[in-house]
Amino acid sequence: MPRARAVVRLGAVALAGALLAACGSGSSGGSDGAGGEITLTVDLFGSFGYQEAGLYAEYEKLHPGVRVKQTDTEDEQDYWKSLQTRLAGGGGLADVQAVEVGRIASVTRQQADKFEDLNRYGAASLKSSFAAAKWSAATAEDGRVLGLGTDVGPEAMCYRTDLFRQAGLPTDRAALAQRWSTWDGYLELGRQYRAKAPAKSAWLDSVGSLFTVMIGQEEERYYNASGDLVYDTNPAVKTAWDTSVRAAKDGLSAELDQWSPQWNQAFAAGSFATLPCPAWMLGYIKGQAGEGGKGKWDVAKLPGGAGNWGGSYLTVPRAAKHKKEAYALIAWLTAPEQQAKLFRKQGNFPSSTGAIDAIADATDPYFSGAPIGRIFGEAAKAAPVQVLGVHDKNVADQITNALSEVERKGTAPDKAWSNARKGVANATG
């Protein structure tokens, strides 16, 4: 196969066509208990928000005899490792498995035989409901559709207004967007915050999140469009690395590993004042900060321009027990009506034009009434089309792990970068 096919181009929003709601529960999978009732198992990572938004309960009412049982893993790296083990063994797989966008090229190019071709169940009729790039990223070279897209991850900056006030900084989102229009401006404001910060509070959670959000603003990151691994010669990667190292050296980070228990606890404790924030992070903040955080958070435009961080797919493994019913569920969950509901309740930004139009005026009282529909909508429209490779997520993980060494262990940046390169070589070899 031509090497250029090793990458996919993923646009945050380049959407066309009418949006189609999917329906039907199917009946080919057999039953799990008395009365013909079946249980569909859904295995996720992070915070998809389906359960919190009440979508499973709604689906069960619409489909008597169907129950949905969700399991989830907070850390996507742990989730992916577990999924690879189960795919290799063919057992222990759920009816529905989530796949992060940085892994989808691995699925389409290296593991297509492990997943159902959703065209068998009518997925082709949904094609016009999704962005061309979102759809094509989950389509194998031979035309098999291996996943349905959930959200995209347009980026903004979430921040704690109460902590800003205590440090004597402005809290108005428009004023802040102007003050931190560049990443240098963001770091300078961070240094001002550090000088007067409340006790035990840092400017941002980790320099890994800073790197991730910065690199999300770039079209070409770890691979080029020909499928070559270029992370170690890409100026954009070096800029994001150097900026993140500077933030660590300036003492602006709370030095927290994202998704760790300590990081989760820090939301309520006020351990950091800003958080680079893709739309899906809104629901996570609500879950971790709880009612005590309501009205203390706000959302402003991201420094340095628009970007995209994350977005996922729902797949049906070949080893799933209830394939047809699982397809019906994921088609319903990714339909525009449900995408719009999910954004309004949890913040997961939709990947369909109709849903985006429906939430354009959305505000969020938890985030001080921030016009999240407009902020994330504008970011989604302006975000670059990203080049993703088979090992895109592995490369990103190695670099952020190396930044954690700089941040938490005091490792020299050159040594940490060398460690990252060795890790990438092992992960991609």
DAUR-V781544 format. One line per field, one symbol per residue. phi: phi as a letter, one per 40 degrees, with the letter a starting at -180 (. if undefined). psi: psi as a letter, one per 40 degrees, with the letter a starting at -180 (. if undefined). A space follows every 50 residues. Layout:
BEGIN
phi=???
psi=???
END
This chain:
BEGIN
phi=.ccdccbbbbccaabagcbbccagbgaccgbbacggcbbccbbbbgbcgc cccgccccccccbdgbbbbbbabcccccccdccccccccgbgcccbbcbc dcbccccccbbdccbcccccbhcdccdccbddcccccbbcdcgccbabcc bbbdbabcaccccccccgccbcccccdccbcbcccccccccccdcbcddg bbcacaccccdccccccbcbbcbcccgccbdcbcdccccccccccccccc gcbcfbcdgcdccdcccccgcacbadbcdccdcccdcccgccccgcbabb cccghcabbghabbbbcdcccbcccccdcccccccdcccccccccbgccc bbddccccbcccbbcccfgdcccccccccccccccccbbdbdcccdcccc cccccccbbgcddccccccccccccccbc
psi=ihddeeiihhidhgiiiihhhiiheieeeiieaieehihhhhhiibgded ddeedddddddeghehihhhiihdhdddddddddddddeeieiidhhihi deeddddddefdeeiiheddeeddeedeeiiddddddehideehheihic iifiiahiihddddddefiiehdddddddfdidddddddddddddfiihf hididieddddddddeeidhcdiieeeihedeehddddddddddddddde feiefhhieiddddddddefeidihhgidedddddddddadeeheeiihi iiieiiihhaiiihihideidgdddddddddddeiddddddddddeehhi fiddddddedehihddffehgddddddddddeiihihhidfddddddddd ddddddddeehhddddddddddddddde.
END
